[in-house]
Amino acid sequence: MTASPRFPRLDDWLEWQQSLHPNPIDLGLERVSRVLGRTGWRHPRQPVITVGGTNGKGSCVALLDALLRAGGYRVGTFTSPHLVDYRERIRLDGAQVSEASLIAAFERIADALEGDSLTFFEFNTLAALLVFETWAPDAVVLEVGLGGRLDAVNIVDADVAVVVSVALDHMEWLGSDLESIGREKAGIFRRARPAVCGMAEPPRALSDVAEEVGALLLLRGRDFDLVEHADGRWDFRDAHGALTRLPPPALEGVAQTGNAATALAALRQLPDRLPLDRAAIELGLGSARLPGRFQRVPGAGGIEWVLDVAHNPAAAATLAANLARHAVPGRTVAVCGMLDDKDVGGVLVALRDRVDRWFAATTEGPRGLADTALAARARAVGVEMVAAGSVTDAMARAARDARAGDRIVVFGSFHTVGPALACV
């Protein structure tokens, strides 16, 4: 029997994990369940909220975390991917997990492999669960990585499951239409437990799965809803009553009040275990933070930078709406970097009427798309891009081209926004 590895540095562990499994994505719960069982892990006694969906997952997790912490609860959150530092994925009361805690979890997982192998994300998921077991927060919030039904996060039975949205993405894994994708997303629902959906009209398959498993489905517009006012405040209502004139969430963007309502609806399904008063709700809405989601940063020379991870057509349409909502006196210049397996044409079509000048950036990694290849795909949908090298090189080109009153939008992937964060 081969001895389990022992690496002193986090980077060595991560490099080893990336070579451990033959495929970067291998959906299914059998292997990961066996390994987790051998670690001796026990299902958390504290409430677990699992958040899935195509877009809005990260925002919903950030809002849940902020609302709970404003109410005095200790919160563990698991999200993916990261922008700059791997440790962003596992947070304890907003702080990144320590390297020592991660390495201890990795050693425990490696000892439990016994012939099984895990993908990089599966290793990550189990590490989060083991860290939370040790830390014992008051609540755990888990973000689904891909889909839901066969995603590693789904080995945990959620007390409340959330599907923020369903749109076309990852079609090679989840299906070619919204019904197929909706069925996969709904795989996180559990019998007799709340399943909160942030859409008024989700795919029929999502409702069908809820009925099949006996989940308690709550739909936006039917079981909970919101009304926005001209001054930014908003009203929320559900079966527990109404909350009027709530402050707008600190997260910017046209979708964020809807995400806040979805998060609030989820928390109000646990009134006995995680009660929140209005003061905590207001504080939480105002304290939520999430880099890379319509993040606006003032730059030198009167130029504004906007960072957004939008990487599918639905997210790009939301970005376009946000750009329209926050007009600038000058031009909008885009630095776009995307992964090879994304719907590049669909993303660019959603944004081409909002951008005046385009620069293509190369994204790194095995799924990365070179700037020249991105520019070629852009031409196919009528968008002329200048191939400008790496993300930082493309940002420098865009900054030289921009003038006072312009804004530069850096978007298309976590692999694009991550390097950009170090430059603005």
C-alpha positions in Angstrom: 0.0 0.0 0.0 1.4 3.4 -1.0 2.0 5.8 1.8 -0.1 8.9 1.8 1.8 12.1 0.7 2.9 14.7 3.2 3.7 18.0 1.7 4.8 21.0 3.9 3.6 23.6 1.4 0.0 24.3 0.3 1.2 24.8 -3.3 2.7 21.3 -3.4 -0.6 19.8 -2.2 -2.6 21.7 -4.9 -0.1 20.6 -7.6 -0.5 17.0 -6.5 -4.3 17.2 -6.4 -4.4 18.4 -10.0 -2.5 15.3 -11.2 -4.4 12.8 -9.0 -7.5 12.1 -11.2 -7.4 11.5 -15.0 -10.2 13.9 -15.7 -10.6 17.5 -14.4 -14.4 16.9 -14.1 -15.9 13.6 -13.2 -19.5 14.1 -12.0 -20.8 11.5 -9.6 -21.0 10.9 -5.8 -19.7 7.4 -5.4 -16.0 8.0 -5.1 -16.3 11.1 -3.0 -18.8 9.5 -0.7 -16.6 6.5 -0.1 -13.6 8.7 0.7 -15.6 11.0 3.0 -17.0 8.0 4.8 -13.5 6.7 5.5 -12.4 10.0 7.0 -15.0 9.5 9.8 -16.7 12.8 9.0 -20.2 13.2 10.5 -23.0 15.3 9.0 -23.1 18.7 10.6 -25.7 19.3 13.3 -25.8 23.0 12.4 -28.1 24.2 9.6 -26.7 23.8 6.1 -27.8 25.9 3.2 -26.7 24.7 -0.3 -26.8 27.3 -3.1 -27.0 26.2 -6.8 -27.9 27.9 -10.1 -26.3 29.1 -13.2 -25.8 32.8 -12.2 -26.0 34.6 -8.9 -24.7 31.8 -6.7 -21.7 33.7 -5.4 -23.8 36.8 -4.7 -26.4 34.7 -2.9 -23.7 33.1 -0.7 -22.2 36.5 0.1 -25.6 37.8 1.1 -26.4 34.8 3.2 -23.0 35.1 4.9 -23.4 38.8 5.6 -27.0 38.4 6.9 -26.1 35.6 9.2 -23.0 37.3 10.6 -24.9 40.5 11.1 -27.2 38.4 13.3 -24.3 37.3 15.4 -23.9 33.8 13.9 -20.5 32.2 13.2 -20.6 31.1 9.5 -18.6 28.8 7.3 -18.8 29.3 3.5 -17.5 27.2 0.7 -17.4 28.8 -2.8 -15.5 28.2 -6.1 -13.5 29.0 -8.1 -11.2 31.5 -6.5 -10.0 34.8 -8.0 -6.5 35.2 -6.5 -5.9 32.8 -3.5 -7.1 29.2 -3.3 -7.9 29.9 0.4 -10.8 32.2 -0.7 -12.9 29.1 -1.3 -13.2 28.2 2.4 -14.0 31.1 4.8 -14.7 31.2 8.4 -16.6 34.3 9.5 -15.4 36.0 6.3 -11.7 35.2 6.9 -9.8 32.8 4.6 -9.0 29.4 6.0 -5.5 29.1 7.3 -2.9 27.0 5.4 -2.4 24.8 8.5 -6.1 24.0 8.6 -6.2 23.1 4.9 -3.1 20.9 5.1 -4.5 19.0 8.1 -7.7 18.4 6.1 -5.7 17.4 3.0 -3.7 14.8 5.0 -6.9 13.4 6.4 -8.4 13.0 2.9 -5.2 11.5 1.5 -5.2 8.9 4.3 -8.7 7.9 3.3 -8.3 7.5 -0.5 -7.5 3.8 -0.3 -7.3 3.4 -4.1 -10.0 6.0 -5.0 -9.0 9.2 -6.7 -10.6 12.6 -6.5 -10.8 15.5 -8.8 -9.3 18.8 -7.8 -12.8 20.2 -6.9 -13.8 17.0 -5.0 -10.7 17.3 -2.9 -11.6 20.9 -2.3 -15.1 20.1 -1.3 -14.1 17.4 1.3 -11.5 19.8 2.7 -14.2 22.4 3.3 -16.4 19.8 5.1 -13.6 18.7 7.3 -12.6 22.2 8.2 -16.2 23.1 9.1 -16.4 19.9 11.2 -13.4 21.1 13.2 -14.5 24.7 13.5 -18.2 24.0 14.2 -19.8 27.2 13.0 -23.4 28.1 13.7 -24.3 27.7 10.0 -22.7 26.3 6.9 -23.3 27.7 3.4 -22.2 25.6 0.5 -22.0 26.7 -3.2 -22.5 24.0 -5.8 -19.7 23.8 -8.3 -21.3 22.4 -11.4 -24.9 21.4 -11.8 -26.2 20.0 -8.6 -27.4 16.4 -8.7 -23.9 14.9 -9.3 -21.8 17.7 -7.8 -19.6 16.8 -4.9 -21.4 19.3 -2.6 -24.6 17.2 -3.0 -23.2 14.6 -0.6 -24.5 16.8 2.1 -28.2 16.9 2.8 -29.1 20.6 2.9 -31.6 21.9 5.4 -32.5 24.5 2.8 -31.6 24.2 -0.9 -31.5 27.3 -3.2 -31.5 27.5 -7.0 -30.9 31.1 -7.8 -31.3 30.9 -11.6 -31.3 28.4 -14.5 -29.6 29.4 -17.8 -27.6 27.8 -20.6 -24.1 27.0 -19.4 -21.9 23.8 -19.1 -24.2 22.2 -21.6 -21.6 19.5 -22.4 -22.2 18.2 -18.8 -25.7 19.3 -17.9 -27.8 19.0 -21.1 -28.5 21.1 -24.2 -31.7 22.8 -23.0 -33.1 24.6 -19.9 -35.3 21.6 -18.9 -32.3 19.3 -18.7 -30.2 21.8 -16.9 -33.1 22.6 -14.5 -33.4 18.9 -13.6 -29.7 18.8 -12.7 -29.8 21.9 -10.6 -32.9 20.6 -8.7 -30.9 17.5 -7.7 -30.0 19.3 -4.4 -33.6 19.3 -3.2 -34.5 17.0 -0.3 -37.8 15.5 0.9 -39.8 17.7 3.3 -37.2 20.4 3.2 -37.5 23.9 1.7 -36.3 24.4 -1.9 -36.1 28.1 -2.7 -36.0 29.2 -6.4 -35.1 32.8 -7.3 -37.0 32.6 -10.6 -40.7 33.3 -11.1 -40.9 30.9 -14.0 -38.3 28.2 -13.7 -38.0 25.3 -16.1 -40.9 22.9 -15.6 -38.3 20.1 -14.7 -37.3 22.0 -11.6 -40.9 21.9 -10.3 -41.2 18.3 -11.3 -38.2 17.3 -9.3 -39.5 19.1 -6.3 -42.7 17.2 -6.6 -41.0 13.8 -7.2 -38.8 14.1 -4.1 -41.3 15.8 -1.9 -39.4 19.1 -1.4 -41.2 22.2 -0.3 -40.8 24.4 -3.3 -40.9 28.2 -2.9 -41.0 30.3 -6.0 -40.2 34.0 -6.3 -43.3 35.8 -7.3 -45.6 33.2 -5.8 -44.3 32.3 -2.3 -42.0 35.3 -1.8 -41.5 38.5 -3.7 -40.1 42.0 -3.7 -41.0 45.5 -4.9 -38.3 48.0 -5.7 -38.8 51.7 -5.1 -37.3 54.6 -7.0 -34.9 55.5 -4.2 -33.4 52.0 -4.1 -35.2 50.8 -1.1 -37.4 47.7 -1.5 -40.2 45.7 0.2 -40.0 41.9 0.8 -42.9 39.6 1.5 -43.4 35.9 2.2 -45.6 33.7 4.3 -43.9 35.0 7.5 -45.0 38.6 6.7 -43.7 41.7 5.1 -40.5 43.8 5.5 -40.9 47.2 4.0 -38.4 49.9 3.0 -35.4 47.7 3.3 -32.1 49.3 2.3 -30.6 48.2 -1.1 -27.9 45.5 -0.9 -24.3 46.8 -1.0 -23.6 44.5 -3.9 -24.0 46.6 -7.1 -26.0 45.5 -10.1 -29.6 45.1 -11.4 -29.9 41.5 -10.2 -28.7 42.0 -6.6 -32.0 43.0 -5.0 -33.5 39.8 -6.4 -30.5 37.8 -5.1 -31.0 39.5 -1.7 -34.7 38.5 -1.7 -33.8 34.9 -2.5 -31.2 34.8 0.3 -33.7 36.3 2.7 -36.4 33.8 1.7 -34.0 30.9 2.4 -33.1 32.2 5.8 -36.7 32.7 6.8 -37.3 29.0 6.3 -35.2 28.4 9.5 -36.8 30.9 11.9 -36.3 28.7 15.0 -32.7 27.8 14.3 -31.4 31.0 12.7 -33.7 33.8 13.7 -32.9 37.3 12.3 -34.4 40.6 13.4 -34.8 43.6 11.1 -31.7 45.3 12.5 -29.6 42.3 11.5 -31.2 42.2 8.1 -30.4 45.8 7.4 -26.9 45.5 8.7 -26.3 42.4 6.6 -27.6 43.9 3.4 -25.3 46.8 3.8 -22.2 44.8 4.7 -22.2 42.2 1.9 -19.1 42.2 -0.3 -18.1 40.1 -3.4 -15.2 41.0 -5.6 -15.6 40.6 -9.4 -19.3 41.1 -9.7 -19.9 44.5 -11.3 -17.1 45.8 -9.1 -16.5 49.5 -10.0 -13.0 50.9 -9.2 -11.9 54.5 -9.8 -8.8 54.7 -11.9 -6.1 57.2 -12.7 -6.9 59.9 -15.3 -10.6 60.0 -14.7 -11.1 56.4 -16.0 -13.4 53.9 -14.2 -12.6 50.2 -14.1 -15.4 47.6 -14.0 -14.6 44.0 -13.1 -17.2 41.3 -13.8 -16.8 37.5 -14.1 -19.7 37.2 -16.5 -19.0 34.2 -18.6 -22.3 33.0 -20.2 -25.0 34.8 -22.2 -27.3 35.3 -19.3 -24.6 36.8 -17.1 -23.5 39.0 -20.1 -27.0 40.3 -20.5 -27.0 41.3 -16.8 -23.7 43.0 -17.3 -25.1 44.9 -20.3 -28.0 46.0 -18.2 -25.7 47.2 -15.4 -23.6 49.2 -17.9 -26.8 50.8 -19.3 -27.9 51.6 -15.8 -24.6 53.3 -14.9 -23.8 55.4 -17.9 -20.5 57.3 -18.2 -19.8 60.4 -20.2 -17.2 58.7 -22.4 -16.7 55.4 -24.1 -16.9 51.9 -22.8 -13.8 49.9 -23.6 -13.8 46.2 -23.0 -11.0 43.7 -22.1 -12.4 40.3 -22.7 -10.9 37.0 -21.8 -12.8 33.7 -21.9 -12.4 30.0 -21.6 -12.4 27.8 -24.7 -15.5 25.8 -23.8 -17.8 28.9 -23.3 -20.4 30.3 -25.6 -18.2 33.2 -26.7 -20.6 34.3 -29.5 -23.6 34.4 -27.2 -21.7 36.5 -24.6 -20.4 39.0 -27.1 -23.8 39.4 -28.8 -25.3 40.3 -25.4 -22.7 43.1 -25.0 -21.7 44.3 -28.4 -24.2 47.3 -28.3 -22.7 48.5 -25.0 -19.1 48.4 -25.9 -17.3 50.9 -28.2 -13.8 49.3 -28.4 -12.6 45.7 -27.7 -9.4 44.1 -26.6 -9.0 40.3 -26.5 -6.9 38.8 -23.7 -5.4 35.4 -23.3 -6.7 33.3 -20.4 -4.3 30.9 -18.7 -4.9 27.3 -17.9 -5.8 24.1 -19.8 -9.2 25.5 -20.8 -7.8 29.0 -21.6 -8.5 30.7 -24.9 -5.7 32.6 -26.7 -6.3 36.3 -27.6 -6.0 35.6 -31.3 -8.5 32.7 -31.1 -10.9 34.9 -29.1 -10.6 37.7 -31.7 -11.4 35.2 -34.5 -14.5 34.0 -32.7 -15.6 37.6 -32.1 -15.4 38.4 -35.8 -17.9 35.6 -36.5 -20.5 37.6 -34.6 -19.6 41.0 -35.9 -17.3 42.2 -33.1 -13.8 43.5 -34.0 -11.3 42.8 -31.2 -7.6 43.8 -31.0 -5.6 40.8 -29.8 -3.7 42.2 -26.9 -1.8 39.4 -25.1 -2.2 38.5 -21.5 -4.9 40.1 -19.2 -2.4 42.5 -17.8 -1.1 43.4 -21.2 -4.6 43.9 -22.6 -5.5 46.1 -19.6 -2.4 48.3 -20.3 -3.4 48.6 -23.9 -6.9 49.6 -23.0 -5.6 52.1 -20.4 -3.4 53.8 -23.1 -6.4 53.9 -25.4 -8.8 55.3 -22.8 -9.3 58.9 -21.9 -11.0 60.8 -19.0 -14.7 59.9 -18.8 -14.2 56.5 -20.3 -14.6 53.2 -18.5 -12.8 49.9 -19.0 -14.7 46.7 -18.4 -12.7 43.6 -17.7 -14.8 40.5 -18.0 -15.4 37.0 -19.2 -14.0 34.6 -16.6 -12.7 34.2 -13.1 -9.4 33.6 -14.9 -9.7 37.1 -16.4 -10.9 39.0 -13.3 -8.4 37.4 -10.9 -5.3 38.8 -12.6 -7.1 42.1 -13.1 -7.7 42.5 -9.4 -4.0 42.9 -8.8 -3.7 45.7 -11.3 -6.5 48.1 -10.3 
